[in-house]
Amino acid sequence: MRRIKLTIAYDGTNYAGYQVQPNGNTIQAEVEAVLARMHGQRVKVVASGRTDARVHAKGQVLHFDTHLQMPADRFVKALNAMLPDDIHACSAEETETSFHARYGAKRKEYRYVIRQDVDPFRRHHAVTVTYPLDVERMRQALAHLVGTHDFTSFSVTKAEVEDRVRTIYEAELVETGEEMYFRFVGSGFLYNQVRIMVGTVLDVGRGKYEPRDIERMLAEKDRRVAGITAPPHGLYLWNVNYEKVD
């Protein structure tokens, strides 16, 4: 058996998330269905992590094992011929059988896109914020999130993991004309962590909290002290890196 590392992009608008579930179509189900047609049997794919309903990806990484002998890069053309238009195979390469899309990830990058004017053509891909925002205050708040912290206050109360310590290497706000996006690079992220961080920093931008309140929220380790959870459709899993972090 050969192991293939596959990178895909998808528009999550019409999906109930990445992971297979009883109710609602998912990204994983679509990819596995195409691979099953190619192999004549079920092929399980493993992802770097799951994304929620309406969340998008530019660089989701999967792995799967195959007995097919065709060159790895031909999987891209074959998959794209059968996948729906809102899921796209970007690249494929053969890798060592020890490679694991989830457990081997060293860094992940998420982006969250917002805009301050209504655009019906972007309604599924960016979150419209109609109230004034102080960008400098938001950047000050983001600086407090960088580093290794217990992010209990920025995760759902009933998280599946007990260890909520994560490292954020970069946190920035980038302005790009009519839109802006939050960019987070970290060792890994808790369930809803990025959306809660974004919601909280937006609350700083509108004057509900001070930038330094982020330090207090981290110290209190209580979800109730942080801000709102931002909507899912502004969130993108942008990149997954497997290189060792110095």
N, C-alpha and C positions, 0 to 999 in steps of 0.2 A: 504493500500500500504506500501511496505517496501522499504527502501533506501539502495542501495548497493554501497559501496566504492570499486572501481576496480582500480588496478594498472597494467599498461601494459608497455611493451617494444616494440619498433619497429625500423626497418631499413627503413629510409625515402627515400631511393634511388629512388624507383619507384613510389613515390607519389607526388601529387601537394600540399602537406602540410597536416596538421591535419584536418583543418576545411572544412566542406562540401562546395563545390563550383560548379558552372555550368559546368566548363570545367576541366576535369582531375579527376582521382580517388584520394580519400583521406582516411586517417586513420579513421576519424569519420564515413564516409560512410560505410566502411567495418565492423566496430564494430556494427553500428546501423542495418546493414543488417542482421547480425547473430542474434542479439537480437530480431529483428522482426520475424525471423524464429522460434525462441524459444517461443515467446509470441503470435504469430498469429496476431500481430498488431505492429504498429510503436512504438518504444521506443526511446526516446530522451536521449542522453548522454551529460553531461556537463563536460568539461575538466578544469584542473587547468589553462590552457592557450593554445594557438595555437602555433604550430611550422610550419615553412615555408617548401617549397618544398626542399627535399633532406636533411632536418634536422632529426636527430635521437632522440630516447628517451630510456633511461634505466628505468625511473621511472615516467612516465606520470600517473597522477591520474584523474580518472573519477568518476562521480556518475550517477546513474540512478534509477528510481523507478520501482518496479516490483510487480505483484500480485502473482507470482509463490511462492510456499511454500517450495521449496527445500532448503536445507542448503546453506548458502552463498558460502562456499568454493567449492561447486559443479559447480558453474558458471565457475570456472577456467577450469575444465576439459571439460565442454560443449562448451565453447568458443573456446578453443584450438583445438577441434575436427573439427571446421568449419571455423576458421579464416585462412587466407593465412599464409604461413610459415614465412613471414617477419613481422608478428604481433603476439605477444605472451602475453597472460594474465598471470600475475605473481602471483597475490593474489586478493582475494575478501573477504569482510567482511560486515556484516550488521551494519549499523550505524544509528544514530539519524536522523529523517527526517529534522532536521535543518542543518545538515551537507551540506556544499556547496564546491565543489571541487575547484572552482575559488576564491570565496570571503573569504573562510576560510583559505586559504594558508597564512602561516606566513613567511616562508622562502623558497626560491628555490635555487637549485644548478645547475649550468650549467658547462659543461666541453667542452673544445675545443682542439682537438688533431692535432698536427702537427708532421711532420717528415722531415728529411733533406736528405734522400736518397729515390730514386724512388722504390716503391714496387707496382707492378700492382695489387696485391691481396688486397691492402689497398687503392686503388685509390678512392673508394666511401666512405671511412670511416675515412680518415685522409688527411689533406692538406699538400702537399709537398712544402717545402720552400727550394729553392736551393741556396740562398745567405747566407753568414755567419751571425750568430746571436751572439750578446753579451748577454749572459744569465743574468749576473749581472745587466746590465743596464735595462733589461726588468723587473727584480724583483724590482729595484728601482722605475721604472715607475708605476708598479702595486700598490705599497704602497700609491701612491698619489690618487688612485681611492677608497681606503677604507674610509668609513665614509658616512655621509649624504650630498649629493650634488645635485645641479641642473644639470642633465645630458643632457641638450639640445644639447650640442656639440657632444654628443655620441648617438644621436637618429636621425631618419629620419626627414627631414624638415617638412613634412606634417604629423605629428603624430596625432593619433586619440584622444589623451588626451592632455589637457592643462597643467596639473600639471606634471612636469618632474623631480620632486625631488624624489630620491630613496636613500635607504641606502644599502651599500655594507659592509657586515660584514667580509668577507674574500676574498682575491684575491691573488692567488699564482701561481707559475709556477713549475710544478713537472716533473722531468726528469725520464724516465722509459726505460732505454736501448736505443733502436733505435728511440723511440718516446718521445715526451714530451707533456704535456697538461696544459692548463690554467684552473684554477678552480676558479669559482666565486660563492659565497653564498651571497644572498641579499634578501631584503624584497620583491622585485619584479623587473622586468626589462622592459624597454621600447622596442618598436619594433626595432629590429636590434641592440639594445644596446650592447649586448655581442660581436657580430661580429665586430662592429665599435671599441670597446675597444681593441679587439684582433688585429685588423688591425693596430691600432695606436701604440700599444705596440710593434708589429713586426717592425713597422717603427722606433721606438726607438732602437730596437735591431740591425737594419741595419745601424744606424747612421744618419737617416734623422732628427730626433728630439732628444733633450736632455730629460732625465727622468723628470726633473722639468718642462718641457713644458706642462705636463699634468695639472698642477695647472693653468697655463695660459688658456689652452683650456676650462677647467671647468668654469673659471671666465668669459670668453668671450661669452659663451652661443650661439655659432654659429657653425652649423655643418661644415661649410667650413674650420674651423681652425683645425679640427681633421684629423686623417688619413683615410686610405681606409677602406672599408667594406670587411672583410674577407669572403671567399666563404662559402656557407652554409653547405657543406658536412662534415666539421670537427666538427660541433656543436652537442652536446648531452644535452637534458634535463635530468639531472642525478637523481634528487631527489626533492620531494616536501614535506615540513614538515608543519604539522598543529598544532604543540605544541606552546604554548604561549612563546614568546621571553621575557626573563627576562630583 
